[in-house]
Amino acid sequence: MPPQQRTILLVDDDHEIIESMRTVLENKGYRILVARDGNSGLMVAERENPDLLILDMMMPKKSGFLVLEKLKSRPGGLIPTIMITGNEGSRHRAYAEMLGVRDYIRKPFAMEKLVRSIDRVLGVKPRDYPDDEA
């Protein structure tokens, strides 16, 4: 399925990160939805059923982990999820993976690293990427 037919929900309380991701991903042809805290992220995810969720771990009102736990128990199961976080802890990564996240990316990250992860999770044909070590 071409990217322009795919919807990605970005859930993060950092305005700059949201806008950077939105700009890059809209330019790649994705339809972008935004939520700025865990509660609204959960509501948008349940209402819109996006193809992919990009979820920050630490947010106001409801953490990324609580959002994952709630979505995992819904009838349709967990939406494919990439978790982004500034947290360095390996226990957090292990818990996120246990909950079913498809990738776990530490902030700060190169946008091309995120795009590669999205393409992999959604099964989009690989693009030509600039060489980067990120």
N, CA and C atoms as a LAMMPS dump frame, in Angstrom:
ITEM: TIMESTEP
0
ITEM: NUMBER OF ATOMS
402
ITEM: BOX BOUNDS ff ff ff
-5.0000000000000000e+02 5.0000000000000000e+02
-5.0000000000000000e+02 5.0000000000000000e+02
-5.0000000000000000e+02 5.0000000000000000e+02
ITEM: ATOMS id mol type element x y z
1 1 1 N 0.855 -1.18 0
2 1 2 C 0 0 0
3 1 3 C 0.9 1.241 0
4 2 1 N 0.675 2.194 -0.901
5 2 2 C 1.505 3.4 -0.946
6 2 3 C 1.394 4.198 0.35
7 3 1 N 2.478 4.924 0.721
8 3 2 C 2.45 5.663 1.977
9 3 3 C 1.293 6.642 2.085
10 4 1 N 0.902 7.283 0.972
11 4 2 C -0.138 8.31 1.077
12 4 3 C -1.472 7.735 1.524
13 5 1 N -1.619 6.43 1.464
14 5 2 C -2.86 5.826 1.932
15 5 3 C -2.743 5.371 3.381
16 6 1 N -1.629 5.626 4.009
17 6 2 C -1.402 5.204 5.386
18 6 3 C -1.525 6.383 6.343
19 7 1 N -2.076 6.115 7.513
20 7 2 C -2.25 7.14 8.539
21 7 3 C -1.346 6.814 9.717
22 8 1 N -0.602 7.838 10.172
23 8 2 C 0.275 7.699 11.324
24 8 3 C -0.186 8.682 12.398
25 9 1 N -0.342 8.174 13.609
26 9 2 C -0.683 9.006 14.753
27 9 3 C 0.591 9.282 15.546
28 10 1 N 0.924 10.569 15.703
29 10 2 C 2.071 11.002 16.489
30 10 3 C 1.566 11.428 17.863
31 11 1 N 2.081 10.815 18.921
32 11 2 C 1.67 11.157 20.28
33 11 3 C 2.919 11.556 21.061
34 12 1 N 3.064 12.856 21.289
35 12 2 C 4.231 13.391 21.996
36 12 3 C 3.86 14.769 22.522
37 13 1 N 4.395 15.135 23.669
38 13 2 C 4.096 16.448 24.237
39 13 3 C 5.113 17.504 23.824
40 14 1 N 6.13 17.131 23.062
41 14 2 C 7.156 18.075 22.618
42 14 3 C 6.766 18.647 21.256
43 15 1 N 6.399 19.921 21.244
44 15 2 C 5.911 20.576 20.029
45 15 3 C 6.93 20.504 18.885
46 16 1 N 8.195 20.752 19.186
47 16 2 C 9.219 20.746 18.131
48 16 3 C 9.378 19.366 17.5
49 17 1 N 9.37 18.328 18.313
50 17 2 C 9.501 16.965 17.775
51 17 3 C 8.291 16.625 16.917
52 18 1 N 7.094 16.954 17.406
53 18 2 C 5.872 16.693 16.627
54 18 3 C 5.948 17.386 15.272
55 19 1 N 6.293 18.651 15.266
56 19 2 C 6.314 19.403 14.004
57 19 3 C 7.396 18.888 13.058
58 20 1 N 8.549 18.505 13.592
59 20 2 C 9.602 17.93 12.744
60 20 3 C 9.131 16.623 12.113
61 21 1 N 8.551 15.744 12.936
62 21 2 C 8.068 14.462 12.405
63 21 3 C 6.952 14.695 11.399
64 22 1 N 6.021 15.594 11.735
65 22 2 C 4.889 15.853 10.84
66 22 3 C 5.385 16.329 9.473
67 23 1 N 6.304 17.283 9.465
68 23 2 C 6.815 17.822 8.206
69 23 3 C 7.458 16.736 7.352
70 24 1 N 8.348 15.97 7.957
71 24 2 C 9.053 14.92 7.217
72 24 3 C 8.074 13.872 6.704
73 25 1 N 7.173 13.416 7.562
74 25 2 C 6.273 12.318 7.185
75 25 3 C 5.204 12.752 6.193
76 26 1 N 4.705 13.973 6.312
77 26 2 C 3.767 14.457 5.297
78 26 3 C 4.46 14.572 3.943
79 27 1 N 5.72 15.001 3.94
80 27 2 C 6.48 15.072 2.684
81 27 3 C 6.729 13.698 2.087
82 28 1 N 6.706 12.648 2.912
83 28 2 C 6.854 11.27 2.428
84 28 3 C 5.516 10.697 1.962
85 29 1 N 4.431 11.453 2.157
86 29 2 C 3.13 11.022 1.658
87 29 3 C 2.193 10.422 2.688
88 30 1 N 2.577 10.431 3.95
89 30 2 C 1.704 9.878 4.982
90 30 3 C 0.673 10.903 5.447
91 31 1 N -0.483 10.409 5.868
92 31 2 C -1.504 11.242 6.515
93 31 3 C -1.165 11.239 8.003
94 32 1 N -1.05 12.424 8.594
95 32 2 C -0.588 12.539 9.976
96 32 3 C -1.694 13.052 10.891
97 33 1 N -1.86 12.368 12.016
98 33 2 C -2.723 12.803 13.105
99 33 3 C -1.817 13.105 14.292
100 34 1 N -2.217 14.043 15.137
101 34 2 C -1.381 14.451 16.264
102 34 3 C -2.192 14.462 17.551
103 35 1 N -1.556 13.967 18.615
104 35 2 C -2.091 14.101 19.97
105 35 3 C -0.924 14.508 20.86
106 36 1 N -1.199 15.374 21.823
107 36 2 C -0.114 15.941 22.627
108 36 3 C -0.043 15.416 24.057
109 37 1 N -0.855 14.43 24.385
110 37 2 C -0.738 13.766 25.682
111 37 3 C -1.328 12.366 25.55
112 38 1 N -1.079 11.55 26.562
113 38 2 C -1.499 10.155 26.494
114 38 3 C -2.998 9.96 26.395
115 39 1 N -3.774 10.746 27.142
116 39 2 C -5.233 10.589 27.087
117 39 3 C -5.78 10.887 25.702
118 40 1 N -5.369 12.018 25.113
119 40 2 C -5.888 12.343 23.783
120 40 3 C -5.33 11.371 22.748
121 41 1 N -4.094 10.901 22.943
122 41 2 C -3.541 9.896 22.033
123 41 3 C -4.37 8.635 22.024
124 42 1 N -4.775 8.204 23.193
125 42 2 C -5.608 7.016 23.308
126 42 3 C -6.958 7.224 22.623
127 43 1 N -7.574 8.385 22.846
128 43 2 C -8.88 8.671 22.224
129 43 3 C -8.762 8.709 20.696
130 44 1 N -7.739 9.381 20.174
131 44 2 C -7.564 9.465 18.718
132 44 3 C -7.274 8.078 18.144
133 45 1 N -6.436 7.311 18.817
134 45 2 C -6.108 5.962 18.334
135 45 3 C -7.35 5.086 18.251
136 46 1 N -8.196 5.152 19.273
137 46 2 C -9.403 4.327 19.273
138 46 3 C -10.411 4.811 18.237
139 47 1 N -10.496 6.119 18.029
140 47 2 C -11.463 6.671 17.073
141 47 3 C -10.999 6.48 15.627
142 48 1 N -9.72 6.729 15.352
143 48 2 C -9.214 6.755 13.974
144 48 3 C -8.593 5.443 13.511
145 49 1 N -8.18 4.583 14.451
146 49 2 C -7.516 3.321 14.131
147 49 3 C -6.414 3.509 13.075
148 50 1 N -5.375 4.288 13.399
149 50 2 C -4.315 4.555 12.419
150 50 3 C -3.537 3.289 12.069
151 51 1 N -2.782 3.361 10.988
152 51 2 C -1.956 2.231 10.57
153 51 3 C -0.727 2.075 11.457
154 52 1 N -0.299 3.188 12.064
155 52 2 C 0.902 3.175 12.889
156 52 3 C 0.785 4.236 13.968
157 53 1 N 1.334 3.927 15.129
158 53 2 C 1.377 4.841 16.251
159 53 3 C 2.839 5.12 16.577
160 54 1 N 3.212 6.397 16.629
161 54 2 C 4.536 6.787 17.108
162 54 3 C 4.292 7.458 18.446
163 55 1 N 4.809 6.84 19.492
164 55 2 C 4.389 7.145 20.853
165 55 3 C 5.574 7.49 21.74
166 56 1 N 5.515 8.655 22.369
167 56 2 C 6.517 9.031 23.358
168 56 3 C 6.235 8.253 24.645
169 57 1 N 7.307 7.92 25.366
170 57 2 C 7.121 7.169 26.605
171 57 3 C 6.614 8.053 27.743
172 58 1 N 7.206 9.235 27.9
173 58 2 C 6.889 10.078 29.053
174 58 3 C 6.11 11.299 28.609
175 59 1 N 4.826 11.327 29.014
176 59 2 C 3.924 12.42 28.632
177 59 3 C 3.002 12.752 29.785
178 60 1 N 2.381 13.936 29.715
179 60 2 C 1.381 14.272 30.741
180 60 3 C 0.117 13.428 30.587
181 61 1 N -0.604 13.317 31.658
182 61 2 C -1.933 12.701 31.746
183 61 3 C -1.925 11.179 31.651
184 62 1 N -1.144 10.613 30.746
185 62 2 C -1.063 9.155 30.632
186 62 3 C 0.24 8.827 29.929
187 63 1 N 1.065 7.984 30.537
188 63 2 C 2.355 7.648 29.929
189 63 3 C 2.154 6.779 28.689
190 64 1 N 3.198 6.706 27.888
191 64 2 C 3.157 5.833 26.717
192 64 3 C 2.884 4.386 27.096
193 65 1 N 3.429 3.949 28.238
194 65 2 C 3.187 2.574 28.681
195 65 3 C 1.709 2.336 28.983
196 66 1 N 1.062 3.296 29.642
197 66 2 C -0.364 3.127 29.941
198 66 3 C -1.198 3.128 28.663
199 67 1 N -0.801 3.947 27.686
200 67 2 C -1.489 3.948 26.388
201 67 3 C -1.329 2.572 25.728
202 68 1 N -0.118 2.04 25.727
203 68 2 C 0.125 0.718 25.134
204 68 3 C -0.703 -0.364 25.827
205 69 1 N -0.693 -0.348 27.156
206 69 2 C -1.452 -1.364 27.904
207 69 3 C -2.929 -1.317 27.541
208 70 1 N -3.483 -0.115 27.448
209 70 2 C -4.904 0.04 27.122
210 70 3 C -5.189 -0.422 25.687
211 71 1 N -4.352 -0.002 24.738
212 71 2 C -4.58 -0.382 23.341
213 71 3 C -4.382 -1.883 23.123
214 72 1 N -3.47 -2.479 23.855
215 72 2 C -3.217 -3.915 23.693
216 72 3 C -4.452 -4.74 24.068
217 73 1 N -5.253 -4.209 25
218 73 2 C -6.414 -4.964 25.467
219 73 3 C -7.674 -4.696 24.645
220 74 1 N -7.587 -3.824 23.642
221 74 2 C -8.785 -3.522 22.855
222 74 3 C -9.081 -4.678 21.892
223 75 1 N -10.308 -4.779 21.397
224 75 2 C -10.693 -5.905 20.53
225 75 3 C -9.793 -6.08 19.299
226 76 1 N -9.358 -4.997 18.681
227 76 2 C -8.509 -5.116 17.497
228 76 3 C -7.046 -5.362 17.812
229 77 1 N -6.697 -5.358 19.102
230 77 2 C -5.311 -5.549 19.493
231 77 3 C -4.503 -4.276 19.321
232 78 1 N -3.226 -4.394 19.58
233 78 2 C -2.33 -3.247 19.543
234 78 3 C -2.092 -2.768 18.117
235 79 1 N -2.193 -1.469 17.928
236 79 2 C -1.824 -0.837 16.661
237 79 3 C -0.304 -0.943 16.553
238 80 1 N 0.246 -1.26 15.378
239 80 2 C 1.709 -1.283 15.261
240 80 3 C 2.287 0.02 15.813
241 81 1 N 3.27 -0.112 16.707
242 81 2 C 3.76 1.036 17.461
243 81 3 C 5.28 1.133 17.435
244 82 1 N 5.753 2.368 17.254
245 82 2 C 7.162 2.702 17.444
246 82 3 C 7.207 3.629 18.646
247 83 1 N 7.971 3.254 19.67
248 83 2 C 8.091 4.104 20.851
249 83 3 C 9.349 4.953 20.724
250 84 1 N 9.2 6.25 21.019
251 84 2 C 10.35 7.146 21.043
252 84 3 C 10.505 7.675 22.465
253 85 1 N 11.741 7.806 22.901
254 85 2 C 11.958 8.209 24.287
255 85 3 C 13.342 8.789 24.504
256 86 1 N 13.441 9.643 25.481
257 86 2 C 14.726 10.15 25.919
258 86 3 C 15.299 9.287 27.029
259 87 1 N 14.567 8.265 27.448
260 87 2 C 14.977 7.407 28.551
261 87 3 C 16.033 6.403 28.106
262 88 1 N 17.066 6.25 28.904
263 88 2 C 18.161 5.332 28.572
264 88 3 C 17.988 3.937 29.167
265 89 1 N 17 3.744 30.014
266 89 2 C 16.892 2.493 30.76
267 89 3 C 16.555 1.275 29.92
268 90 1 N 17.311 0.187 30.11
269 90 2 C 17.04 -1.045 29.366
270 90 3 C 15.781 -1.744 29.866
271 91 1 N 15.419 -1.531 31.141
272 91 2 C 14.177 -2.132 31.643
273 91 3 C 12.968 -1.547 30.929
274 92 1 N 13.009 -0.236 30.644
275 92 2 C 11.907 0.391 29.929
276 92 3 C 11.782 -0.194 28.525
277 93 1 N 12.911 -0.368 27.857
278 93 2 C 12.892 -0.952 26.512
279 93 3 C 12.321 -2.372 26.557
280 94 1 N 12.774 -3.163 27.536
281 94 2 C 12.288 -4.545 27.656
282 94 3 C 10.782 -4.572 27.891
283 95 1 N 10.273 -3.673 28.733
284 95 2 C 8.838 -3.632 29.001
285 95 3 C 8.068 -3.213 27.745
286 96 1 N 8.591 -2.207 27.031
287 96 2 C 7.94 -1.761 25.791
288 96 3 C 7.875 -2.917 24.792
289 97 1 N 8.965 -3.655 24.671
290 97 2 C 8.981 -4.791 23.738
291 97 3 C 8.028 -5.891 24.193
292 98 1 N 7.941 -6.106 25.503
293 98 2 C 6.996 -7.096 26.02
294 98 3 C 5.557 -6.703 25.679
295 99 1 N 5.284 -5.386 25.689
296 99 2 C 3.946 -4.904 25.353
297 99 3 C 3.673 -4.957 23.845
298 100 1 N 4.711 -5.155 23.046
299 100 2 C 4.488 -5.349 21.614
300 100 3 C 4.966 -4.245 20.697
301 101 1 N 5.766 -3.283 21.203
302 101 2 C 6.237 -2.247 20.282
303 101 3 C 7.123 -2.879 19.215
304 102 1 N 7.056 -2.329 18.01
305 102 2 C 7.827 -2.868 16.883
306 102 3 C 9.241 -2.308 16.824
307 103 1 N 9.416 -1.099 17.374
308 103 2 C 10.744 -0.497 17.435
309 103 3 C 10.761 0.462 18.608
310 104 1 N 11.967 0.727 19.108
311 104 2 C 12.183 1.571 20.276
312 104 3 C 13.343 2.477 19.916
313 105 1 N 13.069 3.76 19.76
314 105 2 C 14.069 4.708 19.271
315 105 3 C 14.332 5.755 20.343
316 106 1 N 15.608 5.918 20.675
317 106 2 C 15.981 6.911 21.688
318 106 3 C 16.162 8.282 21.06
319 107 1 N 15.659 9.31 21.776
320 107 2 C 15.841 10.705 21.375
321 107 3 C 17.222 11.152 21.836
322 108 1 N 17.859 12.054 21.135
323 108 2 C 17.482 12.56 19.808
324 108 3 C 17.797 11.51 18.743
325 109 1 N 17.081 11.566 17.641
326 109 2 C 17.283 10.601 16.558
327 109 3 C 17.254 11.324 15.228
328 110 1 N 17.916 10.736 14.242
329 110 2 C 17.866 11.259 12.88
330 110 3 C 16.511 10.898 12.285
331 111 1 N 15.885 11.836 11.595
332 111 2 C 14.565 11.581 10.996
333 111 3 C 14.616 10.406 10.016
334 112 1 N 15.719 10.247 9.304
335 112 2 C 15.809 9.12 8.366
336 112 3 C 15.774 7.781 9.101
337 113 1 N 16.3 7.741 10.323
338 113 2 C 16.213 6.515 11.121
339 113 3 C 14.749 6.205 11.416
340 114 1 N 13.978 7.233 11.764
341 114 2 C 12.557 7.041 12.028
342 114 3 C 11.831 6.599 10.755
343 115 1 N 12.132 7.231 9.626
344 115 2 C 11.473 6.878 8.359
345 115 3 C 11.786 5.421 7.99
346 116 1 N 13.028 4.994 8.168
347 116 2 C 13.375 3.586 7.881
348 116 3 C 12.576 2.647 8.765
349 117 1 N 12.44 3 10.038
350 117 2 C 11.681 2.164 10.963
351 117 3 C 10.212 2.099 10.544
352 118 1 N 9.64 3.246 10.19
353 118 2 C 8.247 3.293 9.737
354 118 3 C 8.053 2.421 8.498
355 119 1 N 8.935 2.58 7.519
356 119 2 C 8.826 1.792 6.294
357 119 3 C 8.902 0.294 6.599
358 120 1 N 9.798 -0.073 7.513
359 120 2 C 9.952 -1.481 7.869
360 120 3 C 8.682 -2.004 8.545
361 121 1 N 8.164 -1.244 9.507
362 121 2 C 6.969 -1.682 10.247
363 121 3 C 5.755 -1.774 9.328
364 122 1 N 5.618 -0.815 8.408
365 122 2 C 4.455 -0.792 7.52
366 122 3 C 4.649 -1.631 6.258
367 123 1 N 5.852 -2.159 6.064
368 123 2 C 6.107 -2.973 4.88
369 123 3 C 6.176 -2.159 3.603
370 124 1 N 6.595 -0.891 3.726
371 124 2 C 6.747 -0.026 2.557
372 124 3 C 8.07 -0.364 1.891
373 125 1 N 8.07 -0.368 0.566
374 125 2 C 9.296 -0.652 -0.186
375 125 3 C 10.397 0.317 0.247
376 126 1 N 11.59 -0.2 0.537
377 126 2 C 12.674 0.679 0.988
378 126 3 C 12.946 1.818 0.004
379 127 1 N 13.285 2.947 0.567
380 127 2 C 13.616 4.126 -0.22
381 127 3 C 15.13 4.245 -0.307
382 128 1 N 15.617 5.153 -1.117
383 128 2 C 17.031 5.462 -1.123
384 128 3 C 17.289 6.403 0.032
385 129 1 N 18.109 5.974 0.967
386 129 2 C 18.414 6.779 2.133
387 129 3 C 19.816 7.337 2.015
388 130 1 N 20.004 8.56 2.517
389 130 2 C 21.378 9.054 2.593
390 130 3 C 22.142 8.2 3.608
391 131 1 N 23.426 8.086 3.396
392 131 2 C 24.232 7.333 4.36
393 131 3 C 24.245 8.069 5.674
394 132 1 N 23.819 7.374 6.728
395 132 2 C 23.93 7.947 8.067
396 132 3 C 24.127 6.826 9.047
397 133 1 N 24.782 7.129 10.096
398 133 2 C 25.111 6.122 11.111
399 133 3 C 24.081 6.087 12.224
400 134 1 N 23.092 6.957 12.186
401 134 2 C 22.131 7.065 13.297
402 134 3 C 21.232 5.87 13.389
